[in-house]
Amino acid sequence: MKNGYFQLVCGPQGTGLKVFAPKDGGEAVNVKEVMEYLTRNQIPYDTPALSKGLQNAAASRQEIYLLMLNREACKEVNESYSLLASEDRMSVIVRFYPASENGESLKPQELIRDLTFKRITYGVRRNEIFDFLSHVRYCTDLQAAAGKAPRNGSDARIEYYFQTDKKARPTLKEDGSVDFFHLNTINHCKKGDVLARLYPEDRGEAGSTVYGEKIPPREVKAGVLHYGRNISISEDKTVLTAETDGHVMLVEGSVFVSDVLEVENVDTSTGNLDYEGSVKINGNVCANFEVRARGDIEVAGIVEGAGLFAGGNIIIARGMNGMARGELQAGGNIVAKFLENARVSAGGSVSTESILHSRVTAGTQIVVTGKRGFITGGKVCATSLIQVKTLGSPMGTDTVVEVGMDPLKKARLQELQKQVTESSRMIAQIQPVLAALSKKMAQGVKLRPDQLKGLQEMVQQEKQLKEIVANNNEELTDLQSVLQESSGAKVEVSGEVYAGTKICISDVSLVVKESMRHCKFKKEQGDVKMSAL
C-alpha cells in the first residue's frame, strides 16, 4: 500500500504540481495538506482551481497528473517535512514531501537536529527515521518519536492461609442431614505453619513525554504485617509463621496465635471443640457436646451430660453431672467440685468433694475431701491411695473401691492372661495334627495338594501363635512385678465406712460387715486388713 503524493514543478513560465496516484489502496492526495504545503513554501494558488484540479487528478486515474498552479516562476524547493506533536505530548508524527525536480534531498541528521532544537529528546526513533528516508514514502505518517506511558503499580496485598471470616457452619452429613455439633469454628494451626504472606506494593515505573517530561505512576498503598505473640516474621518482613500449635485468628487486622482456646460456653453456638492446645471455658458445657484438647481443659461452670477429653489436666470449678452419659478422660489430673453419674479416667490423680454413682479411675490417687467428702455408689479405682471422708451409704448402696495396681494395667494383665490361655489352647490343637502329617511324610506318604497347603498354613499359624505367647508372657512378667510391688496401696477413711462397701487391694478384697470410723485398709499377709487411722 502506498499513499498518493504531490511534487512541485518549478519553471520560468509558471509553477505546476505533479499529482501521483495512490497504489494498492493507499490514501489519495489531501487538498488541505497541499494547501498547507503551498502556503508554507509561499507558492501562490487559486483555491477553487486547486480543488478542481485535484478532483480531476483523482478522476483521471492517471499515475501522474500535472496541473498548473500559477504563471509565476518559483525557486526550486528542497525535500521537506512537517512535524506534528500530539496533544498529550506522547508522540511526534512526521510527513515527508519530495523536492522539486532540481531540489535537494533531505538528510536524516537534519530532521534529528530539528527534533532536538524543538526539545523533542525522548523516544526519538533514529533507526526508523534512517530506514524510512532510505526508501521514503511521501505523504505518509512516520512516528519519529514516542513517549513512554507510566507503568502503574499495584497496592500491597496480604494473603492469609486461614479463614479470616470463620463463622459457625454446621457440618453436612453423608445422608444430607446437618450436624449442629460440628460447626467448624476453629482455625487450627501447627508449629511451623505459614499463616500469612505479604506481597509488597509495586511502585510501578515513571513514563516520559517526547519532551523528556517525567510522568509519575499512580500512587500505591504500602502494606505491613501486624501480628501478636507465638508468631515469627521472616527477615524480609513478608511471611508470618506459627511458633506453637494452637489456633489462629485475625483481629482488627492483626494475626494472633494462641495455644489456649477461650469460649464462653460449649453449646449450639460453638458445637463440639477439638483443639491442639488448651481450652478455657468461662461458662458451662451443655449436654451431648464434646470438648477435646491436647492440653488442659478448664471449665468455670458446670458440665452436664457431656464429654471432656484432655491430654493434660481437667479442672471443673462447679462439678460434673454426667447424667449417666457424661465422660471425663485426662492424661494428667482431674479436679472437680463433684462427680455424679459419670465415667471418669485420669492418668494422674482425681480430687473432688464427692463421688456419686460414678466409675472413677486414677493412675495415682483419688482424694475426696471437703464438707461432704463422700464416695457413694459406683466403682472407684486408684493405684496407690483412695482418701475419703465417708465411704458407702447407710442405705447399703453398692460401692466398690479398689487400690493397688493401676486399674488399666490390671485390665491389661487380665487381657494378656486370656490371650495366652487362648493361644496356648490353639497351639495344643495344632501340634497333634502337625505331628501326624509330619510322620506320614517321613514314612514316604505323598500328601495331596490340599493337605500340603493345610500343613503350610498350620506351620505358619503355630509360629505366629508361639510369638504371641512369648511376647505376652514377657509383658505379663512385668505387670505381675508391678502387681507385687503395689502392696503398699491403701484406703483411708477419715469419717465412716458403711457396711456393704467392698474394698479391693490388688488381688484380694473385703466386704465391710459393719460400719466403722477413722480407719484404713491395707493388704497384709494375703488379706485386706483394717486398722485405726
C-alpha positions as a printed Julia matrix, in Angstrom:
533×3 Matrix{Float64}:
   0.0     0.0     0.0
   1.34    3.43   -0.99
  -0.28    6.8    -0.45
  -0.67    9.31   -3.24
   1.62   12.36   -3.08
   2.49   15.52   -4.96
   5.64   17.24   -6.25
   6.18   20.9    -7.05
   7.29   21.67  -10.61
   9.18   24.95  -10.95
   9.72   26.59  -14.36
  10.24   30.02  -15.94
   6.72   30.03  -17.38
   4.96   29.15  -14.15
   4.55   26.72  -11.29
   2.86   23.35  -11.56
   2.04   20.35   -9.39
   2.54   16.72  -10.23
  -0.04   14.53   -8.51
   0.94   10.89   -8.07
  -1.92    8.44   -7.72
  -2.11    6.1    -4.68
  -1.37    2.39   -5.11
  -2.78   -0.75   -3.57
  -5.48    1.03   -1.61
  -3.38    3.89   -0.31
  -4.81    7.31    0.55
  -5.36    9.92   -2.17
  -3.75   13.35   -2.02
  -5.5    15.56    0.51
  -6.48   19.08   -0.6
  -5.9    20.6     2.82
  -2.41   19.08    3.04
  -1.49   20.51   -0.38
  -2.76   23.95    0.62
  -0.71   23.92    3.82
   2.38   22.86    1.9
   1.99   25.61   -0.71
   1.33   28.23    1.94
   4.38   27.09    3.91
   6.54   27.47    0.78
   4.91   30.78   -0.26
   3.54   29.43   -3.55
   0.51   31.39   -4.82
  -2.53   29.31   -5.8
  -6.2    29.61   -6.51
  -8.15   27.56   -4.02
 -11.13   26.61   -6.25
  -8.81   25.8    -9.14
  -6.59   23.7    -6.91
  -9.53   21.77   -5.53
 -10.92   21.22   -9.02
  -7.54   20.11  -10.31
  -7.08   17.54   -7.55
 -10.56   16.2    -8.21
  -9.7    15.84  -11.9
  -6.45   14.07  -10.99
  -8.31   11.55   -8.88
 -10.93   11.04  -11.57
  -8.4    10.62  -14.37
  -6.87    7.55  -12.77
  -3.57    8.61  -14.33
  -0.46    7.53  -12.47
   0.9    11.08  -12.75
  -1.35   14.07  -13.29
   0.01   17.57  -13.91
  -1.91   20.7   -13.03
  -0.91   24.38  -13.19
  -0.9    26.47  -10.04
   0.12   29.88  -11.47
   2.04   31.68  -14.23
   4.81   32.84  -11.95
   8.33   31.47  -11.78
   9.42   29.96   -8.42
  12.6    28.81   -6.8
  13.41   25.14   -6.52
  12.13   23.53   -3.3
  14.15   21.03   -1.27
  12.8    17.8     0.19
  10.95   18.73    3.41
   8.72   17.51    6.2
   6.08   18.58    8.66
   6.1    17.77   12.36
   3.01   17.26   14.5
   3.23   16.57   18.24
   0.16   15.01   19.87
  -1.77   16.96   22.48
  -0.66   14.56   25.2
   2.97   15.16   24.13
   3.46   11.4    23.79
   4.01   11.15   20.04
   5.53   13.07   17.12
   4.34   12.35   13.58
   6.42   13.35   10.54
   5.21   13.54    6.94
   7.74   13.95    4.14
   7.33   15.88    0.89
   9.5    15.47   -2.2
  11.86   18.11   -3.54
  11.04   19.82   -6.78
  12.79   18.32   -9.78
  16.02   20.17   -9.11
  15.71   20.5    -5.34
  17.99   18.84   -2.79
  17.23   15.7    -0.8
  16.76   15.75    2.95
  19.41   14.22    5.18
  18.2    12.26    8.26
  20.54   14.24   10.51
  18.69   17.42    9.61
  15.44   16.02   10.95
  17.1    14.73   14.1
  18.73   18.13   14.73
  15.38   19.79   14.24
  13.77   17.44   16.75
  16.49   18.3    19.26
  16.02   22.01   18.58
  12.32   21.62   19.34
  13.33   19.84   22.61
  12.0    16.51   21.43
  14.63   14.37   23.11
  12.9    11.24   24.43
  11.98    8.23   22.36
  13.42    9.54   19.09
  13.26    6.63   16.67
  16.54    7.14   14.86
  16.68    3.76   13.16
  13.14    4.1    11.84
  13.9     7.59   10.52
  17.01    6.39    8.67
  15.2     3.34    7.26
  12.19    5.4     6.19
  14.29    8.01    4.37
  16.29    5.34    2.57
  13.02    4.18    0.97
  10.98    7.29    1.51
   7.2     7.22    1.15
   5.8    10.71    0.84
   2.6    11.97    2.42
   2.79    9.04    4.82
   2.89    9.23    8.61
   6.08    8.2    10.38
   6.24    8.2    14.15
   9.53    9.96   14.68
   9.37    9.93   18.47
   7.29    8.07   21.02
   6.88    8.78   24.69
   6.62    6.11   27.33
   3.42    5.67   29.29
   3.91    5.14   33.01
   3.5     1.58   34.24
   1.08    1.79   37.11
   1.95   -0.46   40.0
  -0.33   -2.2    42.46
  -1.15   -1.89   46.13
   0.44   -4.24   48.63
  -1.75   -7.19   49.49
  -1.77   -9.8    52.23
  -2.72  -13.41   51.62
  -3.95  -15.24   54.71
  -3.64  -19.01   54.84
  -6.64  -19.44   57.13
 -10.26  -18.4    57.06
 -10.47  -14.81   58.21
 -14.26  -14.81   58.41
 -14.63  -18.01   60.44
 -18.3   -18.39   61.23
 -20.3   -21.27   62.63
 -21.13  -23.56   59.74
 -22.83  -26.89   60.52
 -21.23  -29.99   59.01
 -23.22  -31.73   56.3
 -23.52  -35.45   56.93
 -23.33  -38.12   54.23
 -27.09  -38.65   54.42
 -27.68  -34.96   53.72
 -28.67  -34.02   57.27
 -26.96  -31.25   59.22
 -24.73  -31.89   62.26
 -25.01  -28.9    64.59
 -22.44  -30.41   66.98
 -19.59  -29.86   64.48
 -19.62  -26.2    63.47
 -16.01  -25.8    62.25
 -15.43  -22.61   64.22
 -11.69  -23.02   64.89
  -8.74  -22.25   62.6
  -6.24  -24.86   63.82
  -2.55  -24.34   63.19
   0.64  -26.3    63.8
   4.06  -25.03   64.76
   5.83  -24.0    61.56
   2.65  -23.34   59.59
   2.77  -20.3    57.31
  -0.09  -18.05   58.41
   0.15  -15.02   56.14
   2.26  -13.65   53.33
   2.73  -10.01   52.37
   3.11   -9.22   48.7
   4.78   -5.77   48.8
   3.48   -2.87   46.79
   4.66   -2.48   43.21
   5.5     1.19   42.79
   5.38    0.95   39.02
   7.64    2.89   36.66
   7.59    6.52   35.62
   6.91    7.36   32.0
   8.09   10.25   29.84
   6.75   12.57   27.16
   8.73   13.06   23.98
   9.95   16.29   25.59
  11.58   14.34   28.43
   8.96   15.31   30.99
   8.53   12.62   33.66
   5.07   11.11   34.09
   4.73    9.56   37.54
   2.69    6.35   38.01
  -0.37    6.46   40.25
   0.25    6.27   43.96
   0.01    2.85   45.6
  -0.65    1.76   49.16
   2.13    0.13   51.13
   1.43   -2.82   53.42
   2.77   -4.25   56.66
   2.08   -7.46   58.57
   0.69   -6.93   62.06
   0.94   -9.84   64.46
   0.91  -10.88   68.11
   2.69  -13.45   70.27
   3.51  -17.02   69.25
   4.29  -15.81   65.73
   7.61  -15.17   63.98
   8.2   -12.99   60.95
  10.74  -13.57   58.21
  13.8   -11.34   57.78
  12.22   -9.6    54.82
   9.06   -8.94   56.87
   6.82  -10.75   54.39
   5.96  -14.13   55.98
   4.29  -14.92   59.32
   4.86  -18.39   60.82
   3.27  -20.05   63.84
   5.68  -20.75   66.69
   3.34  -23.11   68.55
   0.4   -25.41   67.98
  -2.9   -23.69   68.57
  -5.45  -21.65   66.7
  -5.04  -18.56   64.56
  -7.29  -15.51   64.42
  -7.41  -12.2    62.57
  -8.42   -9.43   64.97
  -8.61   -5.85   63.69
  -6.0    -6.56   61.04
  -3.56   -8.38   63.33
  -2.79  -12.1    63.26
  -2.82  -13.87   66.62
  -1.92  -17.44   67.58
  -2.95  -18.82   70.93
  -2.43  -22.23   72.46
  -5.41  -21.57   74.74
  -8.83  -21.51   73.15
 -11.22  -19.42   75.24
 -15.01  -19.63   74.82
 -17.95  -18.57   76.96
 -19.98  -21.8    76.76
 -19.91  -25.0    74.78
 -23.33  -25.23   73.2
 -25.02  -24.8    69.84
 -23.1   -21.57   69.26
 -19.75  -23.4    69.26
 -20.53  -27.04   68.57
 -18.03  -29.66   69.65
 -14.48  -28.42   70.21
 -11.38  -30.28   69.06
  -8.25  -28.29   69.8
  -4.49  -28.85   69.71
  -3.74  -26.7    72.76
  -5.66  -25.99   75.96
  -9.29  -24.93   76.26
 -10.71  -22.46   78.76
 -14.5   -22.35   79.12
 -15.8   -19.4    81.11
 -19.28  -20.87   81.45
 -20.8   -24.33   81.12
 -20.56  -27.36   78.86
 -24.05  -28.38   77.79
 -25.39  -31.9    77.4
 -24.32  -34.06   74.45
 -21.39  -31.85   73.42
 -17.72  -32.85   73.42
 -14.52  -30.96   74.15
 -11.2   -32.48   73.09
  -7.87  -30.82   73.81
  -4.27  -31.96   73.57
  -3.51  -29.71   76.55
  -5.68  -28.84   79.57
  -9.41  -28.19   79.83
 -10.65  -25.66   82.38
 -14.36  -25.1    82.97
 -15.51  -22.27   85.21
 -19.08  -23.55   85.34
 -20.68  -26.98   85.32
 -20.52  -29.92   82.92
 -23.78  -31.74   82.24
 -24.01  -34.94   80.23
 -21.03  -34.01   78.08
 -17.65  -35.5    77.22
 -14.3   -33.87   78.07
 -11.09  -35.44   76.76
  -7.75  -33.82   77.6
  -4.14  -34.79   77.05
  -3.32  -32.79   80.18
  -5.45  -31.86   83.18
  -9.2   -31.26   83.55
 -10.49  -28.69   86.04
 -14.24  -28.19   86.57
 -14.98  -25.46   89.09
 -18.64  -26.34   89.66
 -18.52  -30.06   89.07
 -19.8   -32.72   86.7
 -23.28  -34.21   86.41
 -22.78  -36.93   83.87
 -26.48  -37.75   83.58
 -25.38  -41.38   83.04
 -23.68  -40.48   79.75
 -21.05  -37.89   80.61
 -17.37  -38.78   80.49
 -14.06  -37.28   81.58
 -10.7   -38.52   80.32
  -7.42  -36.82   81.22
  -3.81  -37.76   80.67
  -2.98  -35.76   83.79
  -5.06  -34.88   86.85
  -8.77  -34.21   87.25
 -10.12  -31.67   89.74
 -13.88  -31.16   90.06
 -16.29  -29.81   92.66
 -18.27  -33.05   92.44
 -18.65  -36.09   90.18
 -22.1   -37.56   89.69
 -23.33  -40.28   87.33
 -20.18  -40.02   85.23
 -17.34  -42.1    83.81
 -14.01  -40.6    84.85
 -10.45  -41.64   83.97
  -7.23  -39.82   84.9
  -3.63  -40.73   84.19
  -2.71  -38.89   87.39
  -4.9   -38.09   90.39
  -8.56  -37.23   90.93
  -9.56  -34.59   93.5
 -13.19  -33.81   94.33
 -15.61  -33.15   97.19
 -17.92  -36.05   96.35
 -18.36  -39.01   94.02
 -21.87  -40.31   93.48
 -22.82  -43.32   91.34
 -19.78  -42.94   89.09
 -16.97  -45.09   87.72
 -13.72  -43.3    88.52
 -10.21  -44.48   87.66
  -6.95  -42.72   88.6
  -3.36  -43.63   87.74
  -2.1   -42.46   91.16
  -4.57  -41.45   93.86
  -8.13  -40.29   94.48
  -8.74  -37.73   97.22
 -12.33  -36.95   98.23
 -12.35  -34.21  100.86
 -14.34  -31.15  101.81
 -17.6   -30.54  103.59
 -19.24  -33.68  102.22
 -16.29  -35.8   101.16
 -18.2   -38.97  100.28
 -18.0   -41.82   97.8
 -21.38  -43.45   97.33
 -22.29  -46.0    94.67
 -20.33  -46.98   91.59
 -16.72  -48.09   91.42
 -13.67  -46.02   92.29
 -10.15  -47.27   91.46
  -6.66  -45.86   92.09
  -3.12  -47.2    92.12
  -1.73  -46.03   95.47
  -4.36  -44.29   97.6
  -8.04  -43.56   98.0
  -8.63  -40.96  100.69
 -12.24  -40.23  101.63
 -14.33  -38.84  104.49
 -17.43  -41.04  104.08
 -17.38  -44.32  102.15
 -20.53  -46.15  101.11
 -24.09  -45.45  102.25
 -26.27  -46.32  105.24
 -28.82  -47.49  102.65
 -26.44  -50.22  101.5
 -25.82  -48.75   98.04
 -23.33  -50.92   96.15
 -20.0   -49.16   96.47
 -16.66  -50.6    95.38
 -13.26  -49.01   95.93
 -10.08  -50.55   94.58
  -6.43  -49.69   95.08
  -3.17  -51.36   94.28
  -2.33  -51.84   90.71
  -3.15  -49.28   88.08
  -6.62  -50.41   87.03
  -5.7   -50.03   83.38
  -2.63  -52.2    83.89
  -4.7   -54.72   85.8
  -7.16  -54.86   82.92
  -4.24  -55.32   80.56
  -2.86  -58.12   82.74
  -6.21  -59.91   82.64
  -6.42  -59.44   78.88
  -2.91  -60.86   78.41
  -3.69  -63.86   80.6
  -6.76  -64.53   78.49
  -4.77  -64.21   75.25
  -2.02  -66.55   76.49
  -4.59  -69.14   77.54
  -6.39  -68.97   74.18
  -3.17  -69.03   72.12
  -1.83  -71.99   74.12
  -5.11  -73.84   73.57
  -4.87  -73.32   69.81
  -1.23  -74.47   69.77
  -2.26  -77.63   71.64
  -4.87  -78.31   68.94
  -2.48  -77.72   66.04
   0.52  -79.71   67.25
  -1.05  -83.24   67.1
  -2.19  -82.58   63.52
   1.25  -81.35   62.54
   2.87  -84.35   64.17
   0.6   -86.75   62.29
   1.23  -85.15   58.9
   4.97  -84.97   59.54
   5.0   -88.67   60.43
   3.24  -89.54   57.15
   5.76  -87.56   55.16
   8.62  -89.28   57.0
   7.1   -92.63   56.01
   7.12  -91.57   52.34
   3.4   -90.88   52.06
   2.73  -88.25   49.4
   0.29  -85.61   50.61
  -2.5   -84.28   48.43
  -2.15  -80.61   47.34
  -4.88  -79.52   49.8
  -3.15  -81.4    52.64
   0.19  -79.83   51.74
  -1.38  -76.35   51.68
  -3.06  -77.0    55.02
   0.24  -78.16   56.51
   1.99  -74.97   55.41
  -0.77  -72.8    56.85
  -0.69  -74.64   60.19
   3.1   -74.32   60.42
   2.79  -70.58   59.85
  -0.08  -70.3    62.33
   1.86  -72.2    65.01
   4.83  -69.89   64.52
   2.67  -66.79   64.91
   0.9   -68.16   67.99
   4.2   -69.01   69.69
   5.44  -65.46   69.02
   2.25  -64.06   70.57
   2.63  -66.26   73.65
   6.3   -65.3    74.07
   5.6   -61.56   73.77
   2.57  -61.72   76.06
   4.46  -63.73   78.7
   7.2   -61.12   78.71
   4.68  -58.32   79.3
   2.85  -60.44   81.87
   6.05  -60.85   83.87
   6.49  -57.07   84.04
   2.88  -56.47   85.05
   2.99  -59.16   87.72
   6.05  -57.46   89.19
   4.11  -54.2    89.34
   1.23  -56.04   90.96
   3.57  -57.43   93.61
   5.05  -54.01   94.29
   1.63  -52.41   94.84
   1.31  -53.97   98.28
   1.67  -50.54   99.92
  -1.6   -49.27   98.46
  -4.29  -48.3   100.96
  -7.74  -46.84  101.51
  -8.1   -44.18  104.22
 -11.48  -43.23  105.71
 -11.38  -40.19  107.97
 -15.09  -40.41  108.77
 -17.26  -43.5   108.43
 -17.27  -46.54  106.13
 -20.68  -48.19  105.87
 -21.48  -51.89  105.87
 -21.75  -53.48  102.44
 -18.89  -51.48  100.97
 -16.41  -53.61   99.02
 -12.73  -52.81   99.33
 -10.24  -54.37   96.89
  -6.49  -54.14   97.27
  -4.53  -55.66   94.4
  -5.87  -59.2    94.04
  -7.72  -59.52   97.38
 -10.97  -57.96   98.59
 -13.07  -57.37  101.69
 -16.75  -56.61  102.16
 -17.28  -54.43  105.23
 -19.63  -56.27  107.62
 -20.42  -53.39  109.94
 -19.88  -49.66  109.88
 -16.57  -48.36  111.21
 -14.96  -44.96  111.74
 -11.49  -43.46  111.36
  -9.86  -46.47  109.76
  -7.59  -47.52  106.96
  -7.34  -50.67  104.84
  -4.16  -52.32  103.58
  -3.11  -55.69  102.21
  -1.28  -57.75  104.79
  -0.39  -61.45  104.6
  -2.64  -62.03  101.63
  -5.74  -60.37  103.11
  -7.27  -56.91  103.41
  -6.67  -55.74  106.97
  -8.35  -52.83  108.73
  -6.59  -50.69  111.32
  -7.18  -47.4   113.08
  -6.31  -44.28  111.16
